[in-house]
């Protein structure tokens, strides 16, 4: 079972922002505008955005991780009351905007990745590289841990999670191995979970990535209901934005990016009429593409920060 949650000091929270230059180029924050960083993390993106918004701008930061909230508040304190940081999920953007007295946004950034701090802190239980409890909660103060999830889930349901959220073709034998170790009382730590996976995959690597990574990713996504959160965010777009407001969404794997791509396309290209239809009754587009294709990480950033290798960002602007 997970150990009792003990928050770290803000000074220990480290996270390298991915696609920072690209995000600033796509969102183009300007003095006096109002922005929201809905996954503020270690405030890497937020610091750069806040600098560009001053003087007179406003930034709202949101994160579900209380350690990130504490770290961001400390790092952004130099901006005074022009910046506020709130504990919550990005599906709560409208509620937290109202709490901050903001009615519409000129810019919105959402980074769907897990933070380096979460991966590197053994007690959070995210990484197969560090021995820790099977936790994986982005908000360790609430919700069901990975240990509780794996204890209560059926083998078939677990296999579905590993396949759909991890893209793992060996999902069924991996789920069987995990449940066998769990039933035998030998599934207590992240190392135990990695052992359960490697009983099926061996110690192979694919493209330099440990074969257990996809299973860890899938279980983390399930623990935090990440796909549900993403869908709630996408469904509310473009509502939080003012006309002319921009949104940029960073994703890290194909399941996330596919959802983002489909939703933004539905907003930018809503017409579903067959060719030759004399009159179109489809609604007009509510957004326009800032970039039609996802912008990916440069070779230089991949080399400097290997964890950013799969990151990509898509952006649109609200037009009505």
Buried (B, 14 or more C-beta within 10 A) or exposed (E): EBEEBEBBEBEEBBBBBBBBEBBBBBBBBEEEBBBBBBBBBBBBBBBBBBBBBBEEBBBBBBBBBBBBBBBBBBBBEEBEEBBBBBBBBBBBBEEBBEEBEBEBBBBBBBBBBBBBBBBBBBBBBBBBBBEBBBBBBBBBEEBBBBBBBBBEBEBEEBBBBBBBBBBBEBBBBBBBBBBBBBEEEEBBBBBBBBBBBBBBBEEEEEEEEBBBBBBBBBBBBBBBBBBEBBBBBBEBBBEBBBEEBBBBBBBBBEBBBEBBBEBBBBBBEBEEEEEEEEEEEEEEBBBBBBBEEBBBBEEEBBEEBEBBBBBBBBBBBBBE
